Amino acid sequence: MNNEQLQNEIENILNTSKIGVLSTAHNNTPNSRYMVFYNDGHTLYTKTSIESKKIAEFKDNPKAHVLIGYDETNNRSFLEIDANVEILKDQETIDWIWNKQDKSFFDSKDDPNLCVIKVIPKSIKIMNDKKLDTPQTITFD
């Protein structure tokens, strides 16, 4: 599979899988939680409260690991994403995710605690893909 085909496969998984595991590390201790993700290309976005534990963890260490994909029916492929994160409060991003999102946890896009975590991949590894003999990794600059 060439680089373009790998990138298309990654986007296919991201376009069909919305629930993933977001992992952080704080004081050398991992912490993981399920999140709902929305993608723009390979970049992921998820909403949260500015007062959440994960935001405090990102302030100390702006790196994350995301597992996304895999379901028990016919999609066994999943992605391991090593990423940097940014915390966004701009109205354009909040409006974008509010229009795409599941409308849970916040009553309004004007909630002052609403923020968006932008997950910017450094590398993405495709695992368990039927079209691949071994896992494949794409790195980003």
C-alpha positions as CSV (number, residue, x, y, z in Angstrom):
1,M,0.0,0.0,0.0
2,N,1.5,3.4,-1.0
3,N,1.5,6.5,1.1
4,E,-1.6,8.0,-0.5
5,Q,-3.5,4.7,0.0
6,L,-2.4,4.6,3.7
7,Q,-3.6,8.2,4.2
8,N,-7.0,7.4,2.5
9,E,-7.3,4.3,4.8
10,I,-6.6,6.5,7.8
11,E,-9.2,9.0,6.8
12,N,-11.7,6.2,6.2
13,I,-11.2,5.0,9.8
14,L,-11.4,8.5,11.2
15,N,-14.6,9.3,9.1
16,T,-16.4,6.2,10.4
17,S,-15.1,5.9,14.0
18,K,-16.0,8.6,16.4
19,I,-15.4,7.0,19.8
20,G,-11.8,6.7,20.8
21,V,-9.5,6.6,23.9
22,L,-7.6,9.7,24.7
23,S,-4.5,9.1,26.9
24,T,-2.5,11.7,28.8
25,A,0.5,11.5,31.1
26,H,0.8,13.6,34.2
27,N,3.6,13.2,36.8
28,N,4.7,10.0,34.9
29,T,1.2,8.5,35.4
30,P,-1.0,7.5,32.4
31,N,-4.6,8.5,32.4
32,S,-7.1,7.4,29.7
33,R,-10.7,8.1,28.9
34,Y,-13.2,7.6,26.1
35,M,-13.9,10.7,24.0
36,V,-16.1,11.5,21.0
37,F,-13.8,12.7,18.2
38,Y,-14.5,14.7,15.0
39,N,-11.9,14.9,12.3
40,D,-10.7,17.4,9.7
41,G,-8.4,15.3,7.6
42,H,-6.0,13.6,10.1
43,T,-6.5,16.2,12.8
44,L,-9.0,15.3,15.6
45,Y,-11.1,17.6,17.7
46,T,-13.1,16.8,20.9
47,K,-14.9,19.0,23.3
48,T,-14.5,19.2,27.0
49,S,-14.7,21.5,30.0
50,I,-11.8,24.0,30.5
51,E,-11.9,22.9,34.2
52,S,-11.4,19.1,33.4
53,K,-8.5,17.1,34.7
54,K,-7.3,16.5,31.2
55,I,-6.9,20.2,30.5
56,A,-4.8,20.6,33.6
57,E,-2.7,17.6,32.5
58,F,-2.2,19.0,29.0
59,K,-1.0,22.3,30.5
60,D,1.9,20.3,32.0
61,N,2.4,17.9,29.1
62,P,0.7,18.8,25.8
63,K,1.1,15.3,24.3
64,A,-1.5,12.7,23.8
65,H,-2.0,9.2,22.5
66,V,-5.3,8.2,20.9
67,L,-6.7,4.8,20.0
68,I,-9.6,5.0,17.5
69,G,-11.3,2.5,15.2
70,Y,-12.1,-1.2,15.7
71,D,-15.6,-2.4,16.2
72,E,-16.7,-6.0,16.9
73,T,-18.6,-6.4,13.6
74,N,-16.6,-6.0,10.5
75,N,-14.1,-3.2,11.1
76,R,-11.1,-4.7,12.9
77,S,-8.7,-1.9,11.8
78,F,-7.7,0.8,14.3
79,L,-5.3,3.7,14.6
80,E,-2.7,4.4,17.2
81,I,-2.1,8.2,17.1
82,D,0.9,9.9,18.8
83,A,0.1,13.6,18.9
84,N,0.5,17.1,20.3
85,V,-2.5,19.0,21.5
86,E,-3.7,22.5,21.6
87,I,-6.6,23.8,23.7
88,L,-8.9,26.1,21.7
89,K,-11.5,28.6,22.8
90,D,-12.0,30.5,19.6
91,Q,-15.7,30.8,18.5
92,E,-15.1,29.5,14.9
93,T,-13.8,26.2,16.2
94,I,-16.5,25.9,18.9
95,D,-19.2,26.7,16.3
96,W,-17.7,24.0,13.9
97,I,-17.7,21.3,16.6
98,W,-21.0,22.3,18.0
99,N,-22.6,21.8,14.6
100,K,-21.0,18.3,14.2
101,Q,-21.2,17.1,17.8
102,D,-23.5,14.9,19.8
103,K,-24.9,17.7,21.9
104,S,-24.0,16.0,25.2
105,F,-22.4,17.5,28.3
106,F,-23.1,21.1,27.4
107,D,-26.4,22.9,27.0
108,S,-25.1,25.7,24.8
109,K,-22.1,26.5,22.6
110,D,-21.9,29.7,24.7
111,D,-21.0,27.8,27.9
112,P,-17.9,29.6,29.2
113,N,-16.4,26.2,30.2
114,L,-16.6,24.7,26.8
115,C,-13.3,24.3,25.0
116,V,-12.0,22.1,22.2
117,I,-9.0,19.8,22.3
118,K,-7.2,19.8,18.9
119,V,-5.2,16.6,18.4
120,I,-2.4,17.2,15.9
121,P,-0.8,13.9,14.8
122,K,3.0,13.4,14.9
123,S,2.5,9.8,13.7
124,I,-0.4,7.4,12.9
125,K,0.0,3.6,12.9
126,I,-2.7,1.5,11.2
127,M,-3.2,-1.8,13.1
128,N,-5.2,-5.0,12.1
129,D,-5.9,-3.8,8.6
130,K,-6.9,-6.7,6.3
131,K,-5.1,-5.0,3.4
132,L,-1.8,-4.8,5.2
133,D,0.5,-7.7,6.1
134,T,2.1,-5.7,9.0
135,P,1.2,-2.4,10.8
136,Q,2.1,0.7,8.8
137,T,3.1,4.1,10.3
138,I,2.8,7.5,8.7
139,T,4.8,10.4,10.3
140,F,3.9,14.1,10.0
141,D,6.3,17.0,10.2
